[in-house]
Amino acid sequence: SLQTPAGDDNWQMLLRTELTNLELGASDVVIALPAWVDLALELLGIPVPEPPDYPECLHHLLHRKVWKSTLQEVRSILAAGEFSKVFIKPAFGAKGFSGMVVTGPVDDMLEMLLDVSIFPSLGPALQVHCSEVIDMNSEYAVYVVRGNIRATCHYMCKNSTCRCPAGEKAAAGEDPKELDRAVVEEAVRLLAESDDSRALTGYRADFALVSRNGGETFETALVEVNDGYVAGRYDGMAVADYTDMIISRFAALQSTSMSSMA
């Protein structure tokens, strides 16, 4: 296992040295924090892929407004009252911060992200994905390897409000709500057929139930798509399948290395 301290200010230099000493090779697979894996890809001459997040072919499954912006522009729209709250997350590379909801007119956490004296690698020009905030319920991670669904895992269960079979509402006699399997399978098919995502041989697609009409009805919505080479594993995903997902995705990335194209 890698020995570089995760919290060290000089982790990049330390990790480069460690990987070099380990003689990192083109056939190696690296499993670590996303930023660490991206650094390993750079050392191998493999272009770091743009996060899939919200594929164009699946926009009709988002069921909410999603757009790209900057931290400064988010501050401006909140101050102007265009949105009372917005979900934001980094748009490129390994995540510089975890996705979060920021609220207007002034959000203290957003102000910290804008302050380069606190977060030198972020700042006002940082590009972010923005999403309007809607009522999401019962979130599921769908793991896919080479176009086949390997596992569907329920995560972040809010027992008091979740509509899953194990939630309090089901225990009280209300009918549990499930993902629309047809929607999930359509998403997997479209990703396999799209030119933009065909190389995404392993990934985790997150879905949630979105309440409509005051909670009377629910529809299945795409939350986001996570690239398999850095996607986390939830309970219910077999280790063998998870490993297969990472290896499959790494193989696709290795085929884009500068040496393989020379």
C-alpha positions as CSV (number, residue, x, y, z in Angstrom):
1,S,0.0,0.0,0.0
2,L,1.1,3.6,-0.6
3,Q,2.8,5.3,2.4
4,T,2.4,9.0,1.4
5,P,0.5,10.8,4.2
6,A,-2.8,12.0,2.9
7,G,-2.8,15.2,4.8
8,D,0.8,16.3,4.0
9,D,1.0,19.7,2.3
10,N,3.7,18.2,0.0
11,W,1.8,15.1,-0.8
12,Q,2.2,15.6,-4.6
13,M,6.0,15.6,-4.4
14,L,6.0,12.7,-1.9
15,L,3.6,10.6,-4.0
16,R,5.6,11.3,-7.2
17,T,8.7,10.1,-5.5
18,E,7.0,7.0,-4.0
19,L,5.4,6.0,-7.3
20,T,8.7,6.5,-9.1
21,N,10.6,4.4,-6.6
22,L,7.9,1.7,-6.9
23,E,8.6,1.7,-10.7
24,L,5.0,2.4,-11.6
25,G,4.4,0.7,-15.0
26,A,1.9,1.0,-17.8
27,S,0.1,-2.2,-16.8
28,D,-0.3,-1.2,-13.1
29,V,-3.6,-0.3,-11.6
30,V,-3.7,2.4,-8.9
31,I,-6.5,2.4,-6.3
32,A,-6.4,5.5,-4.1
33,L,-7.8,8.9,-3.5
34,P,-9.0,10.5,-6.8
35,A,-6.3,13.2,-6.8
36,W,-3.7,10.5,-6.2
37,V,-4.9,8.3,-9.1
38,D,-4.9,11.3,-11.4
39,L,-1.3,12.1,-10.5
40,A,-0.5,8.4,-11.2
41,L,-2.1,8.7,-14.6
42,E,-0.1,11.8,-15.4
43,L,3.1,9.9,-14.5
44,L,2.1,7.1,-16.9
45,G,1.4,9.6,-19.7
46,I,-2.3,8.9,-19.6
47,P,-4.6,11.9,-20.1
48,V,-6.8,12.4,-17.1
49,P,-10.4,12.0,-18.4
50,E,-13.0,14.7,-17.9
51,P,-15.5,13.5,-15.2
52,P,-18.7,12.1,-16.9
53,D,-21.0,13.7,-14.3
54,Y,-24.0,14.6,-16.5
55,P,-23.7,13.0,-19.9
56,E,-25.5,14.8,-22.7
57,C,-27.4,11.6,-23.7
58,L,-28.9,11.4,-20.2
59,H,-30.0,15.0,-19.7
60,H,-33.6,14.1,-20.1
61,L,-33.2,11.9,-17.0
62,L,-31.9,14.7,-14.7
63,H,-35.4,16.2,-14.0
64,R,-33.8,19.4,-12.9
65,K,-31.8,22.3,-14.3
66,V,-28.0,21.6,-14.4
67,W,-25.5,24.1,-15.8
68,K,-21.8,24.9,-15.7
69,S,-20.6,28.1,-14.0
70,T,-17.8,29.5,-11.8
71,L,-17.7,30.1,-8.0
72,Q,-17.8,33.8,-8.7
73,E,-20.9,33.5,-10.8
74,V,-22.6,31.3,-8.2
75,R,-21.9,34.1,-5.6
76,S,-23.5,36.6,-8.0
77,I,-26.7,34.7,-8.7
78,L,-27.2,34.0,-5.0
79,A,-26.7,37.6,-4.1
80,A,-29.1,38.7,-6.9
81,G,-31.8,36.3,-5.6
82,E,-32.0,34.3,-8.9
83,F,-31.8,31.1,-6.7
84,S,-32.2,30.8,-3.0
85,K,-29.9,27.8,-3.0
86,V,-27.8,25.9,-5.5
87,F,-26.0,22.6,-5.4
88,I,-22.4,23.0,-6.6
89,K,-19.4,20.6,-7.2
90,P,-16.1,21.0,-9.1
91,A,-16.5,20.5,-12.8
92,F,-13.0,19.1,-13.7
93,G,-10.4,16.6,-12.4
94,A,-10.3,15.1,-8.9
95,K,-12.7,16.9,-6.6
96,G,-11.2,19.9,-4.9
97,F,-14.1,19.9,-2.5
98,S,-17.2,17.7,-1.9
99,G,-20.5,18.7,-3.5
100,M,-22.6,20.9,-1.4
101,V,-25.6,23.2,-1.2
102,V,-24.9,26.9,-0.9
103,T,-27.6,29.3,0.1
104,G,-28.2,33.0,-0.6
105,P,-27.8,35.9,-0.4
106,V,-24.4,35.1,1.2
107,D,-23.0,31.6,2.0
108,D,-20.1,31.4,4.5
109,M,-18.7,28.2,3.0
110,L,-18.8,29.6,-0.5
111,E,-16.9,32.7,0.7
112,M,-14.3,30.3,2.1
113,L,-14.0,28.5,-1.2
114,L,-13.5,31.8,-3.0
115,D,-10.7,32.9,-0.6
116,V,-7.4,31.8,-2.2
117,S,-5.6,32.4,1.1
118,I,-7.6,29.5,2.5
119,F,-7.9,27.3,-0.7
120,P,-5.1,28.3,-3.1
121,S,-6.1,25.8,-5.7
122,L,-9.7,27.0,-5.9
123,G,-10.7,30.7,-6.2
124,P,-13.4,32.7,-8.1
125,A,-12.6,31.3,-11.6
126,L,-13.0,27.7,-10.6
127,Q,-15.5,26.0,-12.9
128,V,-18.3,24.2,-11.1
129,H,-21.4,22.2,-12.0
130,C,-24.5,23.8,-10.6
131,S,-27.9,22.1,-10.0
132,E,-31.2,23.4,-8.8
133,V,-32.1,21.8,-5.5
134,I,-35.0,19.4,-5.6
135,D,-36.4,16.9,-3.2
136,M,-34.4,13.7,-3.7
137,N,-35.3,10.5,-1.8
138,S,-34.0,7.0,-1.7
139,E,-30.6,7.2,-3.5
140,Y,-29.1,4.2,-5.3
141,A,-25.7,3.4,-6.8
142,V,-25.8,1.4,-10.0
143,Y,-22.5,-0.2,-10.9
144,V,-21.9,-1.1,-14.5
145,V,-19.1,-3.0,-16.2
146,R,-18.9,-3.3,-20.0
147,G,-22.6,-2.5,-20.4
148,N,-23.8,-4.9,-17.7
149,I,-25.3,-3.9,-14.4
150,R,-23.3,-5.7,-11.6
151,A,-25.0,-4.2,-8.5
152,T,-27.6,-1.8,-7.3
153,C,-26.8,-0.5,-3.8
154,H,-29.0,1.7,-1.7
155,Y,-26.9,4.3,0.1
156,M,-27.3,7.3,2.5
157,C,-30.6,6.1,3.8
158,K,-32.5,8.7,5.7
159,N,-34.6,6.2,7.6
160,S,-37.3,8.6,8.7
161,T,-38.1,9.9,5.2
162,C,-36.7,7.2,2.9
163,R,-39.2,5.3,0.8
164,C,-37.2,2.1,0.7
165,P,-38.6,-1.1,2.1
166,A,-36.5,-0.7,5.3
167,G,-37.7,2.9,6.0
168,E,-40.0,4.1,8.7
169,K,-42.7,4.9,6.2
170,A,-42.8,1.4,4.9
171,A,-42.9,0.1,8.5
172,A,-45.9,2.4,9.2
173,G,-47.8,0.7,6.3
174,E,-47.0,3.0,3.3
175,D,-46.1,1.3,0.1
176,P,-42.3,1.4,-0.5
177,K,-41.1,3.0,-3.7
178,E,-38.5,1.4,-6.0
179,L,-36.3,2.7,-8.8
180,D,-37.9,2.5,-12.2
181,R,-35.8,-0.3,-13.6
182,A,-36.7,0.6,-17.2
183,V,-35.2,4.1,-16.7
184,V,-32.0,2.7,-15.3
185,E,-31.7,0.2,-18.1
186,E,-32.3,2.9,-20.7
187,A,-29.5,5.0,-19.1
188,V,-27.1,2.1,-19.3
189,R,-28.0,1.4,-23.0
190,L,-27.7,5.1,-24.0
191,L,-24.3,5.4,-22.3
192,A,-23.1,2.3,-24.2
193,E,-24.3,3.6,-27.5
194,S,-23.2,7.3,-27.2
195,D,-19.9,8.3,-28.9
196,D,-19.1,10.5,-25.9
197,S,-19.3,7.7,-23.3
198,R,-18.6,4.5,-25.1
199,A,-15.1,4.3,-23.6
200,L,-16.6,4.4,-20.1
201,T,-16.3,0.7,-19.7
202,G,-16.8,0.9,-15.9
203,Y,-18.8,3.4,-14.0
204,R,-21.2,4.1,-11.1
205,A,-24.5,5.8,-12.0
206,D,-26.3,7.3,-9.0
207,F,-30.1,7.6,-9.2
208,A,-32.7,8.9,-6.8
209,L,-36.5,9.0,-6.4
210,V,-37.7,12.6,-6.9
211,S,-41.0,13.5,-5.3
212,R,-43.7,15.2,-7.2
213,N,-47.1,16.6,-6.2
214,G,-46.2,16.9,-2.5
215,G,-44.8,13.4,-2.3
216,E,-47.8,11.7,-3.9
217,T,-45.8,10.4,-6.8
218,F,-42.1,9.7,-7.4
219,E,-40.0,9.5,-10.6
220,T,-36.5,8.1,-11.1
221,A,-33.9,10.7,-11.8
222,L,-30.2,10.6,-12.5
223,V,-28.1,12.2,-9.8
224,E,-24.7,11.8,-11.5
225,V,-22.3,9.4,-13.2
226,N,-19.0,8.6,-11.6
227,D,-16.0,7.3,-13.6
228,G,-15.2,3.8,-12.5
229,Y,-11.5,4.3,-12.0
230,V,-12.2,6.5,-9.0
231,A,-15.8,5.5,-8.0
232,G,-16.3,4.5,-4.4
233,R,-17.7,1.2,-3.3
234,Y,-20.9,0.9,-1.3
235,D,-22.1,-2.1,0.7
236,G,-23.8,-4.6,-1.7
237,M,-21.2,-4.3,-4.4
238,A,-19.1,-7.5,-4.4
239,V,-15.4,-6.9,-4.2
240,A,-14.8,-9.1,-7.3
241,D,-17.2,-7.0,-9.3
242,Y,-15.8,-3.7,-8.0
243,T,-12.3,-4.8,-8.9
244,D,-13.5,-5.8,-12.4
245,M,-15.0,-2.4,-12.8
246,I,-11.7,-0.6,-11.9
247,I,-9.6,-2.9,-14.1
248,S,-11.9,-2.6,-17.0
249,R,-11.8,1.2,-16.8
250,F,-8.0,1.3,-16.3
251,A,-7.6,-0.8,-19.4
252,A,-9.6,1.7,-21.4
253,L,-7.5,4.6,-20.0
254,Q,-4.2,2.8,-20.7
255,S,-5.1,2.5,-24.3
256,T,-5.1,6.4,-24.5
257,S,-1.5,6.7,-23.1
258,M,1.0,8.7,-25.0
259,S,3.2,5.7,-25.4
260,S,0.5,3.4,-26.8
261,M,-0.4,6.1,-29.4
262,A,3.3,6.6,-30.4
